[in-house]
Amino acid sequence: MTSLRLLYLGPPGTFTEVAAGRAPGASGAERVPVASVDAALNGVREGEADLAVVPIENSVEGGVTSTLDALGAGRPLSIRAEVLVPVSFVLAVRPGTALVDVRRVGSHPHALAQCRGWLARQLPRAVTVPALSTAASAQVLAGASGDAPYDAALCAEPAALAAGLEVLERDVADNAGAVTRFVVVGRPAAPPPPTGSDKTTVVASLAQDRSGALLELLEQFATRGINLTRIESRPQGTELGRYTFSIDCEGHVADPRVSEALMGLHRVCPQVRYLGSYPRADGLAPVPPAGTADRDFTAAREWLTQLLDSGEASA
């Protein structure tokens, strides 16, 4: 039997590799590191792999724009699951480098953002240099040529040790409880059955740039008692001021209230991209307001069916 092939944002030693090892349904998969989010997702689109694991959101910095943009454009993909990984960094250097010698710090932009305050306090004169990933910053710093564009790297400790670097500082972060959310992505497929603790992700655009257009979009969720766990605007790229909205909401597409909300979006938005319904990693179940539970929508539909069939219905 051929095993699944799973791509993740590499190189080995990234937090994405940790997420890939915990991904539901990926047990025993061949895990292959790639250089970027686009490479991971396009590998799935092209049939080079079955799944990809990519970061989508961080509790400190918010959405990962490269992932949001890649999922919102190109051939459709489907989110199958999510994984939450606590994140903490070390400041790694080439052996013999002291803290006073550090003038440039390299890492992934989200890692640099999560450590902005620490860097300002401990290395106020250091400049930051973006890298493709946290582990890549460690590998570049450890390169044989010794001409890395920075003197220290922010990365996971295993990545630092694997690269032969020395750890100067541990638990480097502005928020000790930082968590990054990763998603497991495959080609479009029917969603799994509802679990009672699910999320649904969609990307929707506004019909026109006018007063109340965004409110009309949000009302599709609010009037049905659906909580949004994330909403972010991303530029369409066509003209200034035109945006799409990447949205996570509580519930499953098969839930009556969620399916009605998605149909409402389809009515008022020129484009709606459904990216999947999948179990929540935290296991939390939604608590809808009175009158908006799935049974309420089911009862209302049954009441209308009776009216259409006989002209009368019970209260």
N, C-alpha and C positions, 0 to 999 in steps of 0.2 A: 504494500500500500504506500503510495506517495504521500509524504508528510506535507503539511501546509508550509508555505514560504511566507515569512513575515518580514517586512521592511521597517526599520525604525531610524530615527534621527541619530546618527552616530557622530563620532566613532565609538567603539566600546568604552564604557565608563560614564556615559551620559545618564541623566535621570530618566530619559526616554527608554534606555535599555532596561532599567529597573521596572518601568511600567510595562514594557513588552514581556518581561518575565512573569508578570502578574496578570496579564491580559486574559479575561475569560475566553475559553474556547481555543486558546493558542498553546495549550500544553503539548509539548513535543514538537512544536513547529521549528523549522529551520529559521533562525533569526539572523538577518543580514543588515548591517549598518549601511546607511547612505548619507550623502553629504548635506541634504537639505530636506525641508518639508515637501517642496515641490517634487523632488526626486522620489520620495516615498509614495506620495499620492499618485503621481504619474506612472510609477511602476505597477500599481494596482490597476490603473486605467488601461494600461497596455498589456495586461495579462502576465507580466513578469513575476508577479507575486499575488498571493491570495488576500493578504491583509497588510495594513500599515498601521503603525502606532505613532501618533504625533501629539505634541502638546497643543492644547486649545485655550487654556485659561489658567491664570495664576491668581491666588487670593490677594496678592499685593499689587501687581501691575495690571491685572485684568486680562482681556483677550489677547491671544497670540495672533497678531494681524496676518502673518504669512499663512497660517492655517486657515483663518477665517476667509481670506481672499481666495485661497486655493480650493476650498470646499464650495465657495459660492460661485465659482466660474468653472469653465471646462466641462467635460463629460461628467454626468452626475455620479456621485458616490453615496454610500450608505454607512452611517455610523451604527456599529453593531453593539458597542459596549463602551463604558468609561472606566478609568482607573484613576484613583487619587494617590498621590505620592508626596509625603512630607519632604520638604526641601531645606537643606542647610549646606553651607559651603565652607571650604577651607581656602586660605590664601597660600598658594604654593609657589615656590621659587626654585631656581637652580641652586644646588648645594653651594653654600658659602655666601649666599646673598642675605644681607641683613635688612630689617624693615626700613632703616634709614636710606637704603640704596634703591628702594622702589620708587620709581618716578612714573611708570606707566603700568596699568593693570588691564589685562585682557580677559574677556569672557563673552558669553552670549548676552545680547542687550537686556534680556529679561533678568539675568543674574546680576548684571551691573545695576539695574534699577532696584532690585531687591536689597542691594547692599549700599545704596547711595549714601545713606546717613552714616553708616560705619566708615566708609571710605572718606567722607568729609571730616570725620573726627580723627581717624587714625592716620590717614594719608592725605592731608588737605591740599598738598601741592601736586599730587599724582593726577595724571590724565587717564581717561578710560579709552580702551580700544576694543571695538566690537569684533567678535569671532563667530564662526558658524555654529558652535556649540560650546558648552562648558568643557567637555572632554577634549575637543579640538584645540582649545586654548592651551591646555596642558601639554598636548602633543607638540604643538608649534613651539612652545617655550622650551621644551626638552630637546628640540631638534639638534642634530649633530653640528650644524653650521654655527650655532650660537648667536645668530643675528635676528632673533625674534623681535617683533615690533613692540614688545612689552617686557617688563622685568618680573612680573608676577601674574599668576592666573587664578581666577576664582572658579573652583570646580568641586566636584565630589571628591572625597578623600581617596576612594579606590582609583579614580582616574589619575590623581596626583602620584600615588605610589606606583601605579603601573607604568607611568612615564619616567620614573626615577627622580621625581622632584622631592623637595623637602617641604614639609608643612610648617609654615611660620605661625599661622593663627587658625584656630578651629571655631566652629559655630559663628561664622561670619554672616550676619544678616541683620536687617532692621526689625524683622518680626520673627520671633522664635517659632511661631506657629504657622509659618508659610506652607502652603500646599499648592502643588501644581496638578491640574486636571488634564488627563490624556484621553484621547479617544481611539478606539479600534475601528478602522475603516475598511470596508470591502466594496465590491461592486454592488450595484442595486439588487436588492432581494426583498422578498416579503418579510415584514417585521416579525420578530418573535412574539409569542402570545403575551398578553398583558400579565404583569406580576402583581399589580396593585401598588408598586413603587417604581414608577417609570418616568423617563423624560422624553420629550419630543423636540427635535431641532428642525427649524425651518429658516429659510432666507426669503425675505419678501421685499419688494420695491413698491414705492408709492406711485399712484397713477399720475399725479402732477404735483408740482411744488406750489402748494396753496395752504392757506390757513385751515387748520383742522384736519389735514390729510393724515398726519401721524396719529392724532387722536382717533380717527376712524379705524385705523389699523389696530390700535391698542384696545379699542372697544370690543373687537371680536373676541378677545380673551376675557376682558373685565366683565362683560355682561354674562359670561358663562362661568364665572367664578374660578378662572384658571390663573394660577400664580405664575409669573415669569421669573425664572431663576437667573436669567442673563438676557440682556438686550444691548446690542452694540451697533452703531452706524458705521458703514464702510462706504467710501466714495465709489460711485459707479464707474468713474474714469471717463465718462463721456463729456461732461461739462461741469463747471464749478457749481456746487450747491445741490447736485443730484446724488442721492444716497440709497443704498439698500440697508436692510436691517437684519442682522443675524440674531436669532431668538431661540432660547431654550425655555420650554415651559414644562410644568408638571403634568404628568399624564401620558397616555398612550393613544396613538391614532385610532385604535379600536374603541376607546372610551367614547360614549355618545357625546359628552360635552366637548372633548377635544376634536372629534371628527366634525362636529358642527362649527367649531371655531375655524378649522382649516377650510371648510367650505365657505365660511364668511370671508376669510382672507382671499380666497379665489375669486369671490365676487368683486371685492374692492381694490385688489392689487393686480397690476398687469402681469406680474411674474411672481410665482411662489415656487420655491424649490424645497421639497420635502427631503430632509437629510436623515430621517430615521427616528424610530422609537425604540428605546432600549432601557434595561434596568438601571436604576440609580445605584451608584457605588456606595452611597451612604445608607441605603435601605429605607429612607424616610418615605412615608406615605402621605399624600396630600390630604388636607382637611378643608374641603370646599365649603363656602358659605351656605347658609340655609337656602334651599331651593335650587341649588346648582350641583347636587350630587348626581351621579350617573343614573340612579334610580328615578330621580325627578325628571330627567330628560326622557327616560324610557316611558314613564307614566304619562307624560305629556303627549308623546307620540302615539301611545295606545289610545288616549282620549280622542285625539284628532282622527285616528283611524275609525273609531266608533262613529264619530260624527259623519265622516264621509260615507260610511257603510249604511247607516240607518237614519241619520239626521238628528240623533239624540245620543247622549252619553252620560254616564254617571259622573258625579262631581269629582 
